[in-house]
């Protein structure tokens, strides 16, 4: 199981990110951000990691609701972060234009995550078209099937043949979209 989140830097910056501080960050985190060399980038990283942890937390039984202030992260020396609320690990990747965070139950699971990130500026203003484009990519990578969501809104890929459900994590923000899944360790043994 995993959780992911993508944060489009240009979009977040233009949406007056400072208005979100009180909703996303604890007082301690806000003090830390105030001392950071680049508070905006630190906020974007923190928010992406909290969202990824939350999405995995939902798969582990967390209740629905928006409570990012309760999600704390502890830095680890190996470059990962730890979320004690659900006992999960979080990592962060940076590319030009976005941060992409992923959360996993164990550090070893990070090597089993397959993901794709897309930049579709022409679809940024149409979530419906962006979702359709992402479904087309899922068909290309996972084969014929259907994207379904459970009662918590968690996505799965239902294969056309058979009854197999593949847990996915989907993320959208502005022109960026991504999907990810955990590939069984056996797939890497060759």
Backbone torsions as a table, in degrees:
resi	resn	phi	psi	omega
1	UNK	NA	150.1	179.5
2	UNK	-152.3	168.5	172.2
3	UNK	-138.6	144.1	178.8
4	UNK	-137.5	162.3	172.1
5	UNK	-154.5	146.1	177.1
6	UNK	-122.4	136.5	178.8
7	UNK	-123.6	118.0	177.3
8	UNK	-80.4	116.2	-172.9
9	UNK	-64.9	-46.1	-178.3
10	UNK	-62.3	-44.0	-179.2
11	UNK	-65.4	-44.6	179.9
12	UNK	-62.7	-42.8	-179.2
13	UNK	-63.5	-42.5	-178.5
14	UNK	-73.5	-19.0	179.0
15	UNK	-89.1	21.4	177.6
16	UNK	54.0	69.3	-176.1
17	UNK	-56.6	-27.2	-177.4
18	UNK	-64.7	-24.2	177.0
19	UNK	-68.6	-18.6	-177.8
20	UNK	-90.3	-10.3	-176.3
21	UNK	-53.8	-47.7	-177.4
22	UNK	-65.5	-28.2	-179.2
23	UNK	-83.0	-30.2	-171.7
24	UNK	-101.1	-35.8	-169.0
25	UNK	-112.1	140.3	172.3
26	UNK	-68.5	167.7	178.4
27	UNK	-60.2	-40.6	178.1
28	UNK	-61.0	-43.1	178.9
29	UNK	-66.8	-37.8	178.4
30	UNK	-64.3	-38.7	176.3
31	UNK	-63.9	-43.9	178.8
32	UNK	-60.2	-44.4	179.6
33	UNK	-62.5	-36.9	178.9
34	UNK	-63.4	-23.2	179.9
35	UNK	-99.5	-6.4	-178.8
36	UNK	-69.7	144.6	178.8
37	UNK	-59.8	-35.6	178.5
38	UNK	-131.1	83.3	-174.2
39	UNK	-55.0	-38.6	-179.3
40	UNK	-61.8	-48.6	-179.4
41	UNK	-64.8	-38.5	177.7
42	UNK	-63.3	-41.0	177.8
43	UNK	-63.6	-45.6	-179.3
44	UNK	-60.1	-41.5	177.9
45	UNK	-63.6	-48.5	-178.5
46	UNK	-60.3	-45.0	-178.6
47	UNK	-64.3	-44.6	179.2
48	UNK	-59.7	-43.4	-178.3
49	UNK	-68.3	-39.2	177.8
50	UNK	-63.3	-41.9	179.8
51	UNK	-64.9	-41.8	178.0
52	UNK	-62.9	-43.8	178.1
53	UNK	-62.0	-41.5	179.8
54	UNK	-62.2	-43.9	-179.8
55	UNK	-62.0	-38.5	175.6
56	UNK	-71.2	-38.9	176.6
57	UNK	-55.6	-40.8	177.2
58	UNK	-59.6	-41.0	178.8
59	UNK	-67.1	-25.5	-179.7
60	UNK	-91.8	5.7	174.6
61	UNK	108.4	4.6	178.7
62	UNK	-64.0	149.3	177.9
63	UNK	-73.8	151.3	174.2
64	UNK	-65.3	152.7	178.2
65	UNK	142.6	158.7	-179.0
66	UNK	-102.5	102.5	-176.9
67	UNK	-138.7	54.0	-176.6
68	UNK	-63.9	-24.6	178.7
69	UNK	-63.1	-28.8	-179.6
70	UNK	-80.0	-13.2	-178.6
71	UNK	-90.9	108.0	178.7
72	UNK	-107.0	156.6	-180.0
73	UNK	-129.2	140.8	177.4
74	UNK	-117.5	127.5	179.2
75	UNK	-68.9	141.5	174.7
76	UNK	-111.8	152.4	-176.9
77	UNK	-66.9	-21.3	-177.7
78	UNK	-87.6	13.3	178.2
79	UNK	91.5	-5.7	177.8
80	UNK	-96.3	167.6	174.8
81	UNK	-120.7	157.9	-179.3
82	UNK	-123.1	133.9	176.9
83	UNK	-109.0	103.2	-176.1
84	UNK	-67.4	-21.8	-178.5
85	UNK	-57.5	-39.5	179.3
86	UNK	-121.2	1.0	-179.4
87	UNK	66.2	43.4	-178.1
88	UNK	-121.7	162.2	-179.8
89	UNK	-107.1	151.1	-178.0
90	UNK	-133.9	139.8	173.6
91	UNK	-126.7	163.8	-175.8
92	UNK	-134.9	134.9	174.9
93	UNK	-119.0	140.2	177.7
94	UNK	-118.4	136.3	173.5
95	UNK	-135.3	171.2	179.7
96	UNK	-65.7	116.1	176.3
97	UNK	101.8	-13.3	-178.9
98	UNK	-157.3	161.8	166.0
99	UNK	-113.3	141.0	177.5
100	UNK	-128.6	119.4	-178.5
101	UNK	-108.6	148.2	176.4
102	UNK	-135.8	142.3	179.6
103	UNK	-122.4	139.8	-179.9
104	UNK	-142.1	157.7	-178.8
105	UNK	-71.7	-30.8	-179.6
106	UNK	-137.0	150.6	179.8
107	UNK	-58.5	-36.7	-179.2
108	UNK	-62.3	-24.5	-178.1
109	UNK	-70.1	-22.3	-179.0
110	UNK	-60.6	-32.7	179.5
111	UNK	-73.2	-10.7	-179.2
112	UNK	-101.5	2.9	-178.3
113	UNK	-87.5	123.9	173.2
114	UNK	-104.6	131.1	-180.0
115	UNK	-144.5	159.6	176.1
116	UNK	-135.3	138.2	176.8
117	UNK	-121.4	136.4	-177.2
118	UNK	-123.7	146.1	175.3
119	UNK	-118.0	109.5	-177.4
120	UNK	-125.2	74.9	-178.1
121	UNK	-59.3	-31.2	-179.5
122	UNK	-70.2	-15.3	-179.5
123	UNK	-106.8	2.4	-173.6
124	UNK	-58.3	-33.8	-176.8
125	UNK	-93.4	3.5	-180.0
126	UNK	-129.1	87.7	179.0
127	UNK	-55.9	-34.1	-179.5
128	UNK	-64.3	-45.7	179.0
129	UNK	-68.7	-37.1	178.0
130	UNK	-63.5	-41.8	177.4
131	UNK	-63.7	-41.1	178.7
132	UNK	-64.1	-41.0	178.3
133	UNK	-63.8	-39.3	179.1
134	UNK	-67.6	-38.6	176.3
135	UNK	-61.6	-39.0	177.1
136	UNK	-62.2	-40.0	177.5
137	UNK	-64.7	-38.4	178.6
138	UNK	-62.5	-40.8	177.2
139	UNK	-61.2	-42.7	179.7
140	UNK	-61.5	-38.2	-175.6
141	UNK	-92.0	-32.7	-173.6
142	UNK	-110.9	-7.3	-179.3
143	UNK	92.2	175.4	-178.7
144	UNK	-56.8	139.4	179.7
145	UNK	172.6	-165.6	-175.1
146	UNK	-139.9	139.1	175.0
147	UNK	-83.7	122.8	177.6
148	UNK	-126.8	161.5	177.8
149	UNK	-129.7	145.3	177.8
150	UNK	-83.8	-173.6	-175.2
151	UNK	-66.2	-18.7	175.0
152	UNK	-90.0	-2.9	-178.5
153	UNK	86.3	11.8	-180.0
154	UNK	-78.4	131.3	-174.5
155	UNK	-83.5	146.8	175.1
156	UNK	-140.4	151.6	173.1
157	UNK	-103.8	117.3	178.5
158	UNK	-96.6	112.9	-178.9
159	UNK	-64.5	143.3	-177.2
160	UNK	-63.1	-40.8	177.6
161	UNK	-102.5	130.3	-179.0
162	UNK	89.6	-179.6	-176.2
163	UNK	-114.1	18.4	-176.2
164	UNK	-69.7	133.3	174.5
165	UNK	-114.2	125.0	179.5
166	UNK	-103.5	116.2	177.0
167	UNK	-65.6	134.7	179.5
168	UNK	-125.2	162.5	166.2
169	UNK	-125.8	126.8	-179.7
170	UNK	-115.5	144.4	178.2
171	UNK	-142.0	138.9	177.3
172	UNK	-135.6	141.9	169.7
173	UNK	-162.8	114.7	-179.0
174	UNK	56.1	-126.5	-177.9
175	UNK	-81.8	-0.6	-175.4
176	UNK	-102.4	143.5	175.3
177	UNK	-144.8	150.9	177.3
178	UNK	-151.4	158.2	169.8
179	UNK	-137.9	154.4	179.4
180	UNK	-151.1	155.2	174.8
181	UNK	-151.0	161.2	174.7
182	UNK	-92.0	124.9	177.2
183	UNK	-95.7	130.6	-179.7
184	UNK	-53.6	145.3	-177.8
185	UNK	-56.5	-31.5	-178.7
186	UNK	-59.9	-28.0	-179.4
187	UNK	-68.2	-18.2	-179.2
188	UNK	-100.0	2.4	-172.8
189	UNK	-81.5	-5.4	-177.9
190	UNK	-80.1	NA	NA
